[in-house]
């Protein structure tokens, strides 16, 4: 049976841990609000641009730009997977779920996979296991900047256009709510087309206007009219699209990380309270037993002295 001194020390230690987890919860809650505002602000433009480019990719000649070119599928064609994890832990299953999804992708790819690792947790996990790492970024989640996304996107574009990889995918935690984050895997390159079985409808902006007449409804084989020209437009638009999608993924991951950490620290704080209550009750029982034993010893000594 532990002594009262040991129990008091354990209770003090748990109370100190509880104060830390409570403080971490409050910090994550304050950071989450700002990160959530940034995600909400970035989503409409990023999602609309994604719809535009996916629709455009189905209607233009893939040879018109390198980022649209479909590469020949072969068992030796490499794939680049960009894995976005956190730099820190103590956020529940946030990092574990991403690493599991990335590992599953690698095992089921059926071809060599090189990695782009964003975040210290993913970097440490995969580098220890000897995976080929082509892109590495850590320490960017203190304040996610567009320049960070641009740097990652440029590295991915270089891997694709140089022919070292045939496709580029990104896996990250999408922020759904404070209680829910969804692991998402998306294809970045080549720019994906709308599938034949897609539920996506032709958006209202997908109309082409001639120089002398009004815009006509888009058909499946319609040609766009470009001004100043397809090379200039696609050359500016497609790399910007990749940068924006990477930026959105970083913002989603940052918000999801704060939400996951806030939830985990809230659960840890509640568990600490339960442990403190249990230890306090046990300490009171031990103290009561010690007092009872002392009373019995006094009474027994007094009886023996008579």
N, C-alpha and C positions, 0 to 999 in steps of 0.2 A: 504494500500500500504506500503510495507516495506521501511525502510529508506535506504539511500545510505550506511550508516555504516553497517547495517545488510547485505546488498548485498555484500559489500567488504569482510566481514567476511566469508560469505558462499563461495565466490570465492576462498579465501585463503584456506579454509578447503578442498575444492574439489581439488585444486592444490596440497595440501599436500598428499591427498589420491592418486592422479595420480602419484606422485613421488614414493609412496610406491608400487603401482601395477606395475609400470615400472621396479622398482628394483627387485621385485619378479619374474617378467617375465624373466629378464636377468639371475637371479640365477637358475631358473628352466631350462632355455635353456642350461646353462653350465653343469648342473647335468644330463640333458637328454642325452647329447652326450656320457658321460661316461657310463650311464646306458644302452643306446642303444648298445654300443660296447660290453658290458658284455652279453646282451641277444643274440646278433648275434653270439657271441663266444660259448655260451652254447647250443643254439638250435640244431645244427647238431648232437652232441653226444646224447643229451637227446631224440630227436625224433627217431634217429636210434635205440637207446636202447629200446625205447618204442615199436617199430616195432618188434624187436627181441623177446622181452619178450611176447608180445601179440601172436606172432607166436608160441613161445615155449609153451605157456599155452594151445594152442589147441592140442598139440601133446604129452603131458606128462600126466601121471596119476595125477589127482588133489590131491590125498592123499600123493604124494611124498614130499610135503612141505606145511606147514600150511598157507602160504600166497597165495596158489593156491586153497585152499579148498572152495568150494561153500557151503554156509550155507543154511539150510532149510528156505524157505520163509514163514513167518507167520506174522500176524498182530502185534504180540508182539515183533518181532525181531527189535532191535534198529538199527539206522543208525547214523554214525558219519559224520557230514558235517563240513569241514574245510573252514572257510570264511576268505578271505584275503582282508582287507580294508587298508586304509591309517591311519597314526597316526594323520594327520592334515587335515584341511578342505581347503577351498578356491581353490578347484580344479574342479569346475563345478559339473556335475552329476556323478563323479567317484564313490564316496562312496554310493550315493543314488541308483545307478544302481545295485551295488553289493548287497546291503541290500534288494532291491526289489527281485532280483533273489533268494537270500537265503530264503526270506520269502515265495516266491512262491514254492520253493522246499519243505519247511517244510509243507506248507498247502496241497500239492499234494502228499506227501510221503505215506500217508495212514498207517503210523506206527510212533512210537516215534522217535524223532530225537534229538540227543545230539550234541553239537556244539564244534568245536575247533576254537577259535577266535584269529586271527592274525591282529593286528592293533587296535589302540585305538578307532576309530570311530565305528567299528563293535562291539567291546567289550562293549562300553558304551550303544549302542542301544539295544543289545540283553540281557545284564545283567539287565538292567532296567525293562525288560519285563518278567523276571523270567525264562528264558530258562536254561536248564541244560548245564553247560559249563564244558567240560572235559579237554580241552587244552586252554591255554591262553598265548599269546606272544605279547608284545608291545615294541616299541622303537627299532625295529631291522632294520628299513628302512633308518637310517642314513648311514649305510654301510652294505648291505646284505652280510652275511658270510655263507659259507657252513655249519659251525657248527650250525647256527640257523636252517637251513633246516634239518639237522640230528636230532636235538633235537625234532622238530615237528614230523618228520617221525617216530622216535622211540616211541613217545607217541601214534601216530596213530596205529602203529604195535602192541603195547601193548594192546590197546583197542580191536583190532581185534583178536589177538591170545588168549586173555583171555576169549573170548566169550561174552564180554559185548556188542559188536556191531557185526552185521552180514555183514555190508558193510561200506566202507569209501569213501566219495566223497570230492572233493575240488572245490571251486568256486572262480574265480579270474578274473581280467581284463587282457586280452591278448593284448599286444602291437602290433598294426597293422601299425600305422603311427602316425605322430604328431597330425593329426586331427581325428584319429579314434582309439578307443579301443573297444574290443569285450568281453562281459561277457561270460566266458567259464565255464562249469561244466563238470568235468571228474571223472571217477571212479578210485580210487587208489587201493582199496582192495575189494575182492580178485583180483589178477592180471587179467584184462579183457582179454577174448579170442577174436580172430577174428570172427565176426559174419558170419553166413552162407550166408548172403546176402551182405557181405562186398565187397567193390571194391578193397580192399587191395590184392595185388598179392603176391605169395610166393617170398620173396626176394632172390637174388642170393646167399646170404651167408647161406641160409637154406638148406644145404646139409650135408649129413652124410657120413663120410669116414670109411670104414672098415679097419681092420689092415693089410689086404693083397691086397686090391684093391682100385681103384680110387673112388672119391666121386660119388654118384648116385643121380639123381634128386629126390627131395622130393615128396612123395605121401602123400595123406591125412592121411594114417595110418602108416607112417614110424616111426621107433624107432630111437632115438638118441643114439649115442655111447658116453659115458661120460668118461672123463679122468681128475681127478682121480676117480670120481664117482658122481652120481646125488646128493647125500646128501651134499657133500662138495661144489659142484658148485652152486647148488640152494641156499644153506645156505649163501653163500657169495654174490651171484649175485642179488637175489630178494630184500633183504633189501637195498642194494646199489641202486637198481632201484627206489625204493620208495623215497629214499633220493634225488636222482637226479631230479625226477619229481617235488618234493616239491621245490627244489632249483630253478628249471626253473620257476615255478609258482611265486615264490618270486621275481625273476629278472624281469619277465614279468610285474608283478604288480608295481614294483618300476619304471620301464621305463614308463609305462602307466600313473602312477600318475604324474610324471614330465611333460609329454606331456599334460595331462589334465590341470594341473595348469598353464603351459605356455599359453595354449589357453585361459583359463579363465581370466588370468591376462592381456593378450593382449586385449580381449574384454572389460575388465573393464577400461583399459587405454583409449581405444577409446571412451567409453561411458563417461568417465570423461571429455575428451576433448569436447564432444558435450554439456555436461552440462555447462562447463565453457563458451563456446561460447554463449549459450542461456542466462546464467546469465549476461554475459557482455553486451549483446545486451539490455537486460531488464534494467540493471543499467544505460546504456547510455540514454535510453528513460526516465527513472525516473529523471535523472540529467537534461536532456533537458527540461522536463516538469517543474522542479523546477526553472530553469533559466528563462523560459518563464513567469512563474508566478511572479517572482521577477520583471521582466521588466514591466509587466502589472501593478504591484503595484506601481512602481516608476512613470510610466507615469500617472497613475490615481492620485497619490498624487500631481504630478506637475500640473496637470490640475485643481485639486481642490484648489490649492494655488493661482491660478490666480484670 
